[in-house]
Amino acid sequence: MRRKPDFPVGRPVPTLGKGGVRWARRAGWGGAVADSRRWSNFVFAGLFALALILFSRILLPFLMPVLLGGFLVVLFMPVQDSLCQKLGGRKSLSAGVSTVTVFVLILAPLALVGWMVAREVFQLVGQVQVLLEQQHLRHPFLASLPLGLERYLRLDVDSAETERALLAAMTGGASLLRDVAAAGTDLVINLFLMSVAMYYFFLDGRRLVAEVMRLIPLDRRYFEAFAREFTDVAYAIIYGNTVTALIQGAVGFVGLLIAGVPHAGVWGAAMVLVALVPVGGTALVWGPIGVVLIAANQVSEGVFLLAWGAFLVGSIDNVIRPRLCGSRMALHPLLVFLSMFGGLAVFGMMGLLVGPLIASIFMAMVRIYRRDFLGIGRAEHLSAHDENTSAPPMSEPASSRMSPTASAMGPAATLNA
């Protein structure tokens, strides 16, 4: 039997059809090239995923200070723009000055509060040591309590069990001081990392955002919606919650001093912390202290502290916080409560920032899904957009419009294509 001639794969070969002999390209090399390219893409995707996982593991320990630096850069970018203009466009110098300014604004209150709390704690430890040496274990505040309350406290001056309990408390206090020193070291490291991240965000933050927008295969309006949520949460948490908590702690500290409560600095710092709690707030501190003062026959001081906390400290939360936050973080109070405590459980103290941010971005995705995929509320969204926009829709090219993140950061924040 005569053997058919071999033709190279991918070269034109004769084929017999109805219209006679036709030349067709034999499949072979093209399919092999396509398969090779497909496998190359798979291998690259696997290597890229592996590199991304390893790179994320490297950056994960520094995620919280970097994220906090991003929050602060969003808030203080107008300061950076103003300094850059005044310094003749020298971005490196203006970024350094902005970083130092923000660092001082953060470090000064932290140092002041830390010094006050440390002074109060050392005074308390010194008083306990003196009481142990003199074997006079009855604190003046406890001595002023009614006999009924003293019986429930089970404090006996000559009790060896009480001495052992106080010695154990002193040992625990020493361990607590060591933990505080370790936490202080971590705080210094995190502040340094946050400062470095802030400097480079001030310097190249907009270019980084533009590059991320090019790389992520996502519609620009969706990306801008997420950026808007990030900006709004940053303003609401930093300006709203933190500033309000500091003001409440300062006013509560003044009230404690007027009422003559010992170690008012410690309780004032505690008010700053609990003011971030959506339920209860500063009432968790000044409320029990006022009740104890009344029970200790210091009725006027206790009533004054309760009135001070209810009418003055509480009104700060109701008056100043809405003015600072506005309607930026449009989350239900229950979602705020759950996101803050859930973030605290998962991410630690930084969860107070990360939790509401994640919840806010999730709710933004829910709104986008309802509007763009289910068609719910699309007409209301378009009418609201028309009312809030001076120019008609599509009256200017997309390249000339500024993203919400850019507008929040200042007029110079237009992303370069």
C-alpha angles and dihedrals in degrees: 000000000000114000118234115242115259117237122197114257111261094021122114111270129189117253128184116233139155092280094049131260115355131185117232133174112249114232114238118086094045092052091046091051091049092050091048091050091048092052090046089055091049092050092047091049090051093048091046091051091048092049090047092052093048092045090050090051089053093050097038096088089055097042097103099051090043091050092048089049089053091052091052094045090055089054098044100038091105087059089052092050092050093048091047091055093046092048094053098258096305098149097180093055094044091048090053093048091048092050093050091047094052091043092054092046089054099037097049097060091041092051092047094049092043092051092049093048093045091050092051093047093050090048090052092048090049092051092051091049091051091049091051093049093048092040088228099132098168108104114216090240091052091046090059093056119105117263092250093059092043090056091055092048089058095213115161120182094211096039115122088200090060091051091050090049091051091047089051089050090052090051090050089048091055090050089048091053090053090051090049090052091051090048089050090054091051089048092054091049092048091048090052092050091046091052092051091048091048092052094054092041089054089047103041105005097115093047089050091051091049091050092050090050090054094049100045111080093222133122110264094235091056091050090049090050090056091045089051091052090050091051094045093048090048092053094042096048101038100036098028109035103025098043091044091050092051092049092048091049092050094048091045090050090055090050091050091051092051091049090051095239111166119240092019091167092063092048091046091054088048089054090055090055098044091045086074089061109097094213119054098354118178091352086079087070110031094037098063092039091054092048091050091050091053091048089051091060091257092119099155093050092046095048090046092052093048091049091045091052097043100045104027109025092037093048090056089062091050098043110030100037095057090048092052098040100034109174095318099115102043096187127137112252090242091056090048090051095047095042093050095048093039091050090047090054094047105034104021121229091343087062087080085071102030096046097059090041092056092044092049094050090047091053089048089055089049090053091048091049092050094047104038104028103030097029093228114149095359094129092050090049092051093047091049089049091051092050094049094045120077094198122058118258117281091010092129132038120265091241091062096049118095122228119238090249090052093049090050090052096049142271093296093060097093108136115240115232 
